[in-house]
Amino acid sequence: MLSLNIPRMLITASFTLACLLGTVSTHAESPINPEQVIEPVYQTSTDVRDKIESLSSIIQGDIDLLPDLKGEIKSITEYRIKTRVIELRNLIDNLINASEIDEEFVVPLVQSQLVFLKQVRHYLNTDIIQLRSQVDGGSGDNAILLRISEREFQRDHYLKAELETIIWAEKVKLDVETLRKTLTKRLITRADRLDSLVSYTQNELQKSVSEATAAGDNISSEQKQRVSSLKERLAQNSASLSTAASLLEQLGQDTANIKQTLFSISGDITQDVLNFNVASSLLEEWANVAKHQALDNGPSVTFKIIIFILILFISSLIAKIVTRVATKTVTASKLKFSKLLQDFFISLSSKAVFAIGLLVALSQLGFELGPLLAGFGIAGVIIGFALQDTLSNFASGMMILIYRPFDVGDLINAAGVTGRVSHMSLVSTTIKTLDNQRLIIPNNKIWGDTINNITAEHQRRVDMTFGISYSDNIEHAETILKDIVTQHPKVQVTPEPIVKLHTLGESSVDFIVRPWVKPDDYWDVYWDITRAVKMRFDAEGISIPFPQRDVHIYQK
């Protein structure tokens, strides 16, 4: 919040002038030549004049009250003054940018704004100097420095207004070249001071954060307060430096060094990085830093990198050994793990060993494992929300591994697909269909549907139906069917095949034939018996009924 602690004597003149200028008569008494052509002069509307006069009066009244106000009431009044000033300047800006300018009315307004901003600048300087004099190296310095930083941050608003007012003055043909040069000089000095202040604050913040981290659970309230204060000061000082750079750019000054500092502090990649001067300065600085780091810390860093690579190499070897041990263990286990579960345990054991080795290696490079693992946890939550479908497949894969409804090589029907399982991961299952197509199906589709494991049992019944004519011998047909079934080499002896008269249909007498076979022999037996029945029935003179339609024609 801007605090305008401006004595009444020095500020009243500016606003009173702005108020009076709205009512000054623009007509002077002079002899009129009848032959002279008087051109019409554009004048500001009465409503706008009245609005400007009203705002000037309100602002002046609030400024008159400021010296007697304290606490939150004073803050509210300061906020009111700031908003009214912004409203007043918006009206002046509209008048300046209009197609026709009432110079007799606008010029004094611009001049009064220049006077007002000069007085505000003077009192902000006075207040900042007074605050600096209170810094004595005591415990209250952080609060005072923060107030100074806030004051500098508030000054940015009036620096922008000052440049805007100079631009207004140029539009109404006022000579402000000296003011422009003075403002440029002040901004260059301010930017240089803020550049040093931002760098210093950044260094102090890094030291304070390091001290707070080292303190751990024993961190004091003073340390927390200092870190918070430095963060706020750094944000305000960086914003002020950015504002100074923006204003200097508008004044045609080179700001590459300032943007380099801002980039080094914030790390924000903006279009300024594409500026050749900024980019080259950053690259040069980074090269110098890398050079000094290599000279100062080269041997220790090199040793740490060697240890890092060595730990990863050893972890890889141990992971391979663990993979072999896990393979022998799960394949020879009395628990009879499925092929899918075996692959899962083998893969998990090797990856877990390597992950532990990677964490140990990172710790040798100076990484804190606690924050790193916490970061992985947070990242896991974020990724979990982003990959809900994938996690659903993962959960379904775990359920399939635990309950083992099928294994690699099994013939199954699931998710509307029939085929043999060729591969499975925690996310998907690969099935090769009977016509040799390879389908990759998400696990949640399989687990959420009915799973028919065709090869889970060692025997499978083949269900067939054969019909004979009503005029054929039932006993003879039944004997032929039993003979064909029992003579087939792939039909199981037990359970005993079933051949029974089943139904008396509309046009045929139907027998059911149900032999038991191995699952892999199902279709061979089905096709062989069907072919044999047709050939034997034809040879024995047994007919196989088929739908017929008799057409009778009656003639009258």
PLY file of the C-alpha trace (Angstrom):
ply
format ascii 1.0
element vertex 556
property float x
property float y
property float z
element edge 555
property int vertex1
property int vertex2
end_header
0.00 0.00 0.00
1.33 3.42 -0.92
1.77 5.68 2.05
1.61 9.38 1.14
3.07 11.05 4.20
3.21 14.39 2.35
2.93 17.65 4.31
0.05 19.79 3.35
2.06 22.85 2.30
4.09 21.10 -0.38
1.35 19.01 -1.98
-1.61 21.38 -1.83
-0.29 23.63 -4.58
-0.30 20.87 -7.14
-3.86 19.68 -6.59
-5.24 23.16 -6.04
-3.73 24.13 -9.37
-5.40 21.16 -11.03
-8.73 22.14 -9.48
-8.48 25.79 -10.47
-7.44 25.02 -14.01
-10.78 23.42 -14.64
-12.60 26.69 -14.03
-10.22 29.26 -15.49
-11.86 31.30 -18.23
-10.21 30.92 -21.62
-11.73 34.10 -23.10
-9.74 37.33 -23.08
-11.11 40.74 -23.91
-9.66 42.03 -27.17
-10.91 44.12 -30.08
-12.67 42.06 -32.72
-12.07 42.72 -36.37
-15.35 42.17 -38.19
-13.48 41.03 -41.29
-11.48 38.45 -39.35
-12.67 34.84 -39.73
-12.90 33.17 -36.34
-12.14 29.44 -36.51
-14.04 27.24 -34.04
-11.84 25.96 -31.15
-12.46 22.46 -29.68
-13.31 22.62 -25.98
-13.58 19.88 -23.38
-17.12 19.01 -22.40
-18.56 20.43 -19.21
-19.13 16.93 -17.78
-15.44 16.01 -18.13
-14.35 19.35 -16.66
-16.69 18.87 -13.71
-15.47 15.29 -13.18
-11.80 16.37 -13.16
-12.56 19.23 -10.78
-14.50 16.89 -8.48
-11.72 14.29 -8.42
-9.09 16.96 -7.74
-11.18 18.27 -4.86
-11.66 14.77 -3.37
-7.94 13.97 -3.65
-6.98 17.28 -2.04
-9.45 16.73 0.79
-8.07 13.26 1.53
-4.47 14.56 1.47
-5.44 17.28 3.94
-6.71 14.56 6.32
-3.60 12.33 6.10
-1.41 14.10 8.71
-4.04 13.50 11.43
-4.78 9.85 10.57
-3.17 6.69 11.93
-3.41 2.94 11.61
-5.86 1.26 9.28
-7.89 4.44 8.74
-4.77 6.03 7.28
-4.18 2.99 5.04
-7.76 3.18 3.77
-7.34 6.89 3.01
-4.06 6.22 1.18
-5.75 3.55 -0.90
-8.58 5.96 -1.70
-6.08 8.64 -2.82
-4.27 6.19 -5.06
-7.44 5.00 -6.79
-8.68 8.58 -7.31
-5.32 9.61 -8.79
-5.49 6.67 -11.20
-9.04 7.70 -12.17
-7.95 11.30 -12.71
-5.01 10.27 -14.87
-7.26 8.03 -16.96
-9.43 11.07 -17.75
-6.37 13.12 -18.69
-5.09 10.25 -20.86
-8.41 10.17 -22.72
-8.15 13.90 -23.37
-4.54 13.58 -24.60
-5.36 10.72 -26.98
-8.55 12.26 -28.35
-8.73 13.14 -32.05
-8.83 16.83 -31.07
-7.07 18.22 -28.00
-8.31 21.18 -25.95
-4.80 22.47 -25.31
-5.94 25.44 -23.20
-7.47 23.00 -20.73
-5.12 20.00 -21.07
-1.71 21.72 -20.97
-2.15 23.08 -17.40
-3.37 19.65 -16.29
-0.20 18.00 -17.63
1.96 20.67 -16.00
0.20 20.15 -12.67
0.83 16.40 -12.90
4.55 17.00 -13.45
4.62 19.20 -10.32
2.66 16.64 -8.30
4.92 13.72 -9.30
8.01 15.74 -8.43
6.63 16.37 -4.93
5.71 12.68 -4.48
9.24 11.69 -5.53
10.71 14.13 -3.00
8.68 12.77 -0.09
9.31 9.14 -1.01
13.04 9.91 -0.98
12.69 11.63 2.40
10.79 8.69 3.88
13.30 6.13 2.57
16.23 8.15 3.92
14.51 8.30 7.30
13.97 4.52 7.30
17.60 3.88 6.37
18.74 5.97 9.29
16.87 3.58 11.63
18.94 0.54 10.56
21.33 -0.09 13.45
22.25 -3.77 13.10
19.64 -4.86 15.65
16.90 -7.45 15.51
14.45 -5.00 13.96
16.52 -4.47 10.81
14.63 -7.10 8.83
11.34 -5.28 9.32
12.89 -1.90 8.42
14.57 -3.28 5.29
11.27 -4.84 4.26
9.54 -1.45 4.65
12.26 0.18 2.54
11.75 -2.51 -0.09
8.00 -1.85 -0.05
8.63 1.90 -0.47
10.85 1.23 -3.49
8.18 -1.06 -4.88
5.59 1.75 -4.46
7.90 4.18 -6.25
7.59 2.06 -9.43
3.99 3.23 -9.88
5.00 6.88 -9.89
8.01 6.31 -12.15
5.65 4.81 -14.72
3.32 7.78 -14.25
6.23 10.20 -14.68
7.26 8.71 -18.02
3.63 8.65 -19.14
3.27 12.33 -18.19
6.41 13.24 -20.18
4.90 11.49 -23.19
1.69 13.52 -22.64
3.71 16.71 -22.51
5.41 15.90 -25.81
2.02 15.35 -27.43
0.87 18.83 -26.41
4.21 20.26 -27.62
5.72 21.09 -24.23
9.51 21.15 -24.01
10.35 18.30 -21.64
13.67 17.16 -23.12
15.46 18.06 -19.90
12.90 16.11 -17.84
13.33 13.09 -20.14
17.13 13.16 -19.75
16.84 13.59 -15.98
14.41 10.67 -15.72
16.73 8.50 -17.83
19.67 9.32 -15.60
17.68 8.57 -12.43
16.44 5.26 -13.84
19.97 4.17 -14.81
21.19 4.95 -11.28
18.18 3.20 -9.76
18.64 0.11 -11.96
22.33 -0.12 -11.01
21.50 0.09 -7.31
18.65 -2.43 -7.59
20.89 -4.80 -9.58
23.34 -4.93 -6.66
20.54 -5.13 -4.12
18.86 -8.06 -5.90
22.12 -10.00 -6.13
22.92 -9.34 -2.46
19.41 -10.35 -1.34
19.62 -13.54 -3.39
22.91 -14.50 -1.75
21.56 -13.75 1.73
18.46 -15.82 1.00
20.56 -18.79 -0.10
22.63 -18.59 3.08
19.52 -18.30 5.26
17.88 -21.28 3.55
21.05 -23.34 4.03
21.17 -22.44 7.74
17.47 -23.26 8.14
17.94 -26.61 6.39
20.93 -27.46 8.57
18.90 -26.61 11.69
16.25 -29.16 10.73
13.64 -29.58 13.44
15.54 -27.12 15.64
14.94 -24.18 13.31
14.12 -21.02 15.24
11.30 -18.59 14.60
13.88 -15.89 13.81
15.35 -18.05 11.06
11.90 -18.69 9.58
11.06 -15.00 9.74
14.33 -14.01 8.05
13.82 -16.47 5.19
10.27 -15.19 4.69
11.41 -11.55 4.82
14.24 -12.14 2.35
11.90 -13.91 -0.08
9.49 -10.99 0.03
12.27 -8.44 -0.37
13.76 -10.38 -3.30
10.37 -10.51 -5.03
9.77 -6.77 -4.57
13.30 -5.75 -5.58
13.19 -8.00 -8.65
9.85 -6.48 -9.65
11.28 -2.98 -9.23
14.34 -3.90 -11.31
12.07 -5.33 -14.01
10.04 -2.10 -14.02
13.21 -0.02 -14.33
14.35 -2.16 -17.27
10.99 -1.73 -18.99
11.05 2.06 -18.56
14.66 2.30 -19.77
13.74 0.30 -22.85
10.97 2.80 -23.60
13.58 5.55 -23.25
15.83 3.80 -25.81
18.45 2.45 -23.38
20.28 -0.91 -23.51
19.02 -3.22 -20.75
20.87 -6.46 -21.59
22.81 -6.51 -18.30
19.65 -5.91 -16.27
17.79 -8.74 -18.02
20.77 -11.01 -17.44
20.50 -10.37 -13.71
16.73 -10.94 -13.74
17.16 -14.22 -15.62
19.90 -15.37 -13.23
17.65 -14.66 -10.24
14.28 -15.91 -11.47
15.26 -18.43 -14.14
12.26 -17.31 -16.22
12.79 -17.96 -19.93
11.18 -15.12 -21.87
11.60 -13.54 -25.26
14.49 -11.50 -23.78
16.66 -14.64 -23.88
16.37 -14.48 -27.66
18.13 -11.10 -27.54
21.70 -11.69 -28.73
23.29 -9.46 -26.08
21.35 -11.08 -23.26
22.02 -14.61 -24.52
25.73 -13.99 -25.09
26.13 -12.43 -21.65
24.41 -15.40 -20.01
26.54 -17.91 -21.91
29.71 -16.04 -21.01
28.72 -15.93 -17.35
27.84 -19.63 -17.28
31.13 -20.48 -19.00
33.09 -18.54 -16.37
31.16 -20.21 -13.55
31.78 -23.64 -15.07
35.48 -22.85 -15.45
35.88 -21.74 -11.82
33.85 -24.71 -10.58
36.03 -27.08 -12.59
39.21 -25.57 -11.18
38.00 -25.39 -7.59
35.97 -28.58 -7.32
37.24 -30.62 -10.28
39.09 -33.38 -8.38
36.31 -34.00 -5.84
33.58 -33.92 -8.50
35.55 -36.32 -10.69
36.00 -38.72 -7.79
32.26 -38.56 -7.00
31.37 -39.28 -10.63
33.71 -42.29 -10.66
32.10 -43.60 -7.45
28.65 -42.97 -8.99
29.49 -45.00 -12.12
31.13 -47.75 -10.05
28.07 -48.12 -7.80
25.80 -48.33 -10.86
28.05 -50.98 -12.40
28.08 -53.06 -9.21
24.31 -52.65 -8.88
23.88 -53.93 -12.43
25.97 -57.02 -11.67
24.09 -57.71 -8.43
20.78 -57.26 -10.30
21.82 -59.93 -12.82
22.80 -62.32 -10.02
19.51 -61.68 -8.22
17.66 -62.31 -11.49
19.27 -65.74 -11.83
18.58 -66.65 -8.20
14.99 -65.46 -8.47
14.51 -67.46 -11.68
15.68 -70.67 -10.05
13.65 -69.99 -6.92
10.28 -69.30 -8.56
10.61 -72.08 -11.14
11.54 -74.67 -8.51
9.13 -73.41 -5.87
6.54 -75.76 -4.42
4.02 -72.94 -4.68
3.76 -73.64 -8.42
3.79 -70.04 -9.57
2.24 -69.35 -12.94
4.50 -68.28 -15.80
3.07 -64.77 -15.51
3.83 -64.56 -11.80
7.31 -65.96 -12.34
8.10 -63.27 -14.90
6.73 -60.62 -12.56
8.89 -61.66 -9.57
12.01 -62.02 -11.71
11.56 -58.58 -13.27
10.64 -56.94 -9.95
13.65 -58.34 -8.07
16.21 -57.11 -10.62
14.66 -53.67 -10.97
14.35 -53.23 -7.20
18.06 -54.00 -6.71
19.07 -51.56 -9.45
16.76 -48.85 -8.07
18.36 -49.16 -4.62
21.80 -48.96 -6.22
20.76 -45.83 -8.14
19.60 -44.11 -4.93
22.87 -44.96 -3.19
24.81 -43.64 -6.19
22.83 -40.39 -6.20
23.55 -39.92 -2.49
27.28 -40.00 -3.32
26.74 -37.03 -5.64
25.28 -35.01 -2.78
21.57 -35.56 -3.40
19.40 -35.71 -0.27
17.42 -38.94 -0.48
14.66 -37.75 1.86
13.47 -34.80 -0.25
14.09 -36.85 -3.41
11.82 -39.67 -2.24
9.24 -37.13 -1.08
9.39 -35.55 -4.53
8.81 -38.96 -6.09
5.79 -39.39 -3.84
4.29 -36.07 -4.90
5.08 -36.81 -8.53
3.41 -40.20 -8.11
0.18 -38.57 -6.92
0.20 -36.15 -9.86
0.96 -38.92 -12.35
-1.73 -41.06 -10.74
-4.39 -38.46 -11.50
-3.08 -38.01 -15.05
-2.87 -41.77 -15.79
-5.99 -43.15 -14.14
-6.75 -45.57 -17.00
-3.18 -46.88 -17.01
-3.30 -47.41 -13.24
-6.59 -49.26 -13.68
-4.81 -51.60 -16.10
-1.98 -51.97 -13.58
-4.40 -52.93 -10.79
-6.16 -55.40 -13.08
-2.79 -56.89 -14.00
-2.00 -57.40 -10.32
-5.35 -59.15 -9.80
-4.67 -61.45 -12.75
-1.24 -62.28 -11.33
-2.68 -63.03 -7.89
-5.75 -65.07 -8.91
-4.12 -66.67 -11.98
-7.22 -67.22 -14.16
-4.90 -68.13 -17.07
-1.22 -68.58 -17.88
1.03 -68.11 -20.88
0.09 -70.67 -23.56
-3.52 -71.08 -22.38
-6.36 -70.85 -24.88
-8.84 -68.33 -23.49
-11.90 -66.37 -24.46
-11.95 -62.91 -22.87
-12.95 -59.37 -23.85
-14.67 -60.84 -26.93
-11.41 -62.42 -28.19
-10.48 -66.10 -28.46
-6.83 -67.10 -28.70
-3.71 -68.23 -26.88
-1.94 -66.03 -24.33
1.54 -65.29 -25.66
2.68 -62.56 -23.27
1.46 -60.48 -20.35
2.64 -57.36 -18.53
1.08 -55.44 -15.67
-0.64 -53.17 -18.20
-1.71 -55.40 -21.08
-2.04 -59.00 -22.28
-0.98 -60.18 -25.75
-3.21 -62.83 -27.31
-2.58 -64.68 -30.57
-5.91 -65.62 -32.17
-6.65 -68.92 -33.88
-6.18 -67.26 -37.29
-2.73 -66.02 -36.17
-3.56 -62.41 -35.36
-1.73 -60.74 -32.47
-3.99 -58.63 -30.26
-2.83 -56.49 -27.33
-5.69 -56.05 -24.86
-5.66 -53.73 -21.79
-5.83 -55.76 -18.58
-8.86 -53.86 -17.25
-10.84 -55.03 -20.32
-9.96 -58.65 -19.54
-10.46 -58.50 -15.76
-13.75 -56.65 -16.16
-15.17 -59.33 -18.49
-15.92 -63.05 -18.23
-12.74 -65.10 -18.65
-13.17 -68.52 -20.25
-9.99 -70.58 -19.92
-10.54 -73.28 -22.48
-7.34 -75.23 -21.72
-7.54 -74.97 -17.95
-8.95 -78.54 -17.70
-7.24 -81.60 -19.11
-10.39 -82.90 -20.85
-13.06 -81.27 -22.94
-16.36 -82.65 -24.19
-17.23 -82.42 -27.87
-20.98 -81.87 -28.34
-22.41 -82.98 -31.69
-25.92 -83.71 -32.97
-26.83 -86.00 -35.91
-30.31 -86.57 -37.33
-31.79 -89.54 -39.23
-35.07 -90.01 -41.01
-38.14 -91.35 -39.21
-38.09 -94.31 -41.57
-34.53 -95.35 -40.65
-33.59 -98.02 -38.07
-32.75 -96.35 -34.77
-30.70 -99.25 -33.33
-28.65 -99.54 -36.48
-27.88 -95.81 -36.54
-26.93 -95.82 -32.83
-24.56 -98.76 -33.37
-22.84 -96.93 -36.25
-22.37 -93.77 -34.18
-20.90 -95.69 -31.21
-18.56 -97.58 -33.53
-17.27 -94.36 -35.14
-16.69 -92.68 -31.79
-14.95 -95.58 -30.06
-12.64 -96.22 -33.02
-11.30 -92.65 -33.14
-7.79 -92.69 -31.60
-8.09 -89.28 -29.94
-11.33 -89.99 -28.07
-10.76 -90.60 -24.33
-11.91 -93.92 -22.89
-12.93 -92.28 -19.65
-15.31 -90.66 -19.22
-17.21 -92.96 -21.52
-18.54 -91.33 -24.73
-22.28 -90.68 -24.78
-24.45 -91.65 -27.80
-28.16 -91.24 -27.06
-31.40 -90.59 -28.87
-32.09 -87.01 -27.90
-35.15 -85.51 -29.57
-37.86 -86.27 -32.08
-37.70 -83.25 -34.30
-40.11 -81.93 -36.92
-38.36 -83.78 -39.74
-35.69 -85.93 -38.08
-34.80 -88.19 -35.20
-31.81 -86.55 -33.46
-28.94 -88.31 -31.69
-26.46 -86.53 -29.41
-22.83 -87.68 -29.61
-20.55 -86.47 -26.78
-17.03 -87.90 -26.65
-14.31 -86.57 -24.29
-11.00 -85.42 -25.74
-7.93 -83.41 -24.85
-8.48 -79.66 -25.33
-5.89 -79.53 -28.11
-7.71 -82.33 -29.99
-11.15 -80.74 -29.86
-11.49 -79.57 -33.45
-9.69 -82.56 -34.95
-12.17 -84.94 -33.32
-15.14 -82.75 -34.20
-14.24 -82.57 -37.86
-13.18 -86.25 -38.15
-16.36 -87.66 -36.57
-18.62 -85.38 -38.63
-16.95 -86.57 -41.82
-17.02 -90.24 -40.78
-20.72 -90.11 -39.86
-21.70 -88.71 -43.25
-19.69 -91.33 -45.11
-20.99 -94.30 -43.01
-24.60 -93.14 -43.18
-24.35 -92.94 -46.96
-22.74 -96.39 -47.11
-25.36 -97.96 -44.80
-28.30 -96.33 -46.58
-29.25 -94.10 -43.65
-30.58 -90.78 -44.79
-29.90 -87.45 -43.19
-33.07 -85.34 -43.38
-32.92 -81.78 -44.60
-35.68 -79.17 -44.90
-38.02 -79.79 -47.85
-41.12 -78.07 -49.14
-43.90 -79.82 -51.13
-45.93 -77.66 -53.50
-49.43 -78.94 -54.38
-51.25 -77.42 -57.38
-55.03 -77.69 -57.52
-56.88 -77.06 -60.81
-60.52 -76.16 -60.84
0 1
1 2
2 3
3 4
4 5
5 6
6 7
7 8
8 9
9 10
10 11
11 12
12 13
13 14
14 15
15 16
16 17
17 18
18 19
19 20
20 21
21 22
22 23
23 24
24 25
25 26
26 27
27 28
28 29
29 30
30 31
31 32
32 33
33 34
34 35
35 36
36 37
37 38
38 39
39 40
40 41
41 42
42 43
43 44
44 45
45 46
46 47
47 48
48 49
49 50
50 51
51 52
52 53
53 54
54 55
55 56
56 57
57 58
58 59
59 60
60 61
61 62
62 63
63 64
64 65
65 66
66 67
67 68
68 69
69 70
70 71
71 72
72 73
73 74
74 75
75 76
76 77
77 78
78 79
79 80
80 81
81 82
82 83
83 84
84 85
85 86
86 87
87 88
88 89
89 90
90 91
91 92
92 93
93 94
94 95
95 96
96 97
97 98
98 99
99 100
100 101
101 102
102 103
103 104
104 105
105 106
106 107
107 108
108 109
109 110
110 111
111 112
112 113
113 114
114 115
115 116
116 117
117 118
118 119
119 120
120 121
121 122
122 123
123 124
124 125
125 126
126 127
127 128
128 129
129 130
130 131
131 132
132 133
133 134
134 135
135 136
136 137
137 138
138 139
139 140
140 141
141 142
142 143
143 144
144 145
145 146
146 147
147 148
148 149
149 150
150 151
151 152
152 153
153 154
154 155
155 156
156 157
157 158
158 159
159 160
160 161
161 162
162 163
163 164
164 165
165 166
166 167
167 168
168 169
169 170
170 171
171 172
172 173
173 174
174 175
175 176
176 177
177 178
178 179
179 180
180 181
181 182
182 183
183 184
184 185
185 186
186 187
187 188
188 189
189 190
190 191
191 192
192 193
193 194
194 195
195 196
196 197
197 198
198 199
199 200
200 201
201 202
202 203
203 204
204 205
205 206
206 207
207 208
208 209
209 210
210 211
211 212
212 213
213 214
214 215
215 216
216 217
217 218
218 219
219 220
220 221
221 222
222 223
223 224
224 225
225 226
226 227
227 228
228 229
229 230
230 231
231 232
232 233
233 234
234 235
235 236
236 237
237 238
238 239
239 240
240 241
241 242
242 243
243 244
244 245
245 246
246 247
247 248
248 249
249 250
250 251
251 252
252 253
253 254
254 255
255 256
256 257
257 258
258 259
259 260
260 261
261 262
262 263
263 264
264 265
265 266
266 267
267 268
268 269
269 270
270 271
271 272
272 273
273 274
274 275
275 276
276 277
277 278
278 279
279 280
280 281
281 282
282 283
283 284
284 285
285 286
286 287
287 288
288 289
289 290
290 291
291 292
292 293
293 294
294 295
295 296
296 297
297 298
298 299
299 300
300 301
301 302
302 303
303 304
304 305
305 306
306 307
307 308
308 309
309 310
310 311
311 312
312 313
313 314
314 315
315 316
316 317
317 318
318 319
319 320
320 321
321 322
322 323
323 324
324 325
325 326
326 327
327 328
328 329
329 330
330 331
331 332
332 333
333 334
334 335
335 336
336 337
337 338
338 339
339 340
340 341
341 342
342 343
343 344
344 345
345 346
346 347
347 348
348 349
349 350
350 351
351 352
352 353
353 354
354 355
355 356
356 357
357 358
358 359
359 360
360 361
361 362
362 363
363 364
364 365
365 366
366 367
367 368
368 369
369 370
370 371
371 372
372 373
373 374
374 375
375 376
376 377
377 378
378 379
379 380
380 381
381 382
382 383
383 384
384 385
385 386
386 387
387 388
388 389
389 390
390 391
391 392
392 393
393 394
394 395
395 396
396 397
397 398
398 399
399 400
400 401
401 402
402 403
403 404
404 405
405 406
406 407
407 408
408 409
409 410
410 411
411 412
412 413
413 414
414 415
415 416
416 417
417 418
418 419
419 420
420 421
421 422
422 423
423 424
424 425
425 426
426 427
427 428
428 429
429 430
430 431
431 432
432 433
433 434
434 435
435 436
436 437
437 438
438 439
439 440
440 441
441 442
442 443
443 444
444 445
445 446
446 447
447 448
448 449
449 450
450 451
451 452
452 453
453 454
454 455
455 456
456 457
457 458
458 459
459 460
460 461
461 462
462 463
463 464
464 465
465 466
466 467
467 468
468 469
469 470
470 471
471 472
472 473
473 474
474 475
475 476
476 477
477 478
478 479
479 480
480 481
481 482
482 483
483 484
484 485
485 486
486 487
487 488
488 489
489 490
490 491
491 492
492 493
493 494
494 495
495 496
496 497
497 498
498 499
499 500
500 501
501 502
502 503
503 504
504 505
505 506
506 507
507 508
508 509
509 510
510 511
511 512
512 513
513 514
514 515
515 516
516 517
517 518
518 519
519 520
520 521
521 522
522 523
523 524
524 525
525 526
526 527
527 528
528 529
529 530
530 531
531 532
532 533
533 534
534 535
535 536
536 537
537 538
538 539
539 540
540 541
541 542
542 543
543 544
544 545
545 546
546 547
547 548
548 549
549 550
550 551
551 552
552 553
553 554
554 555
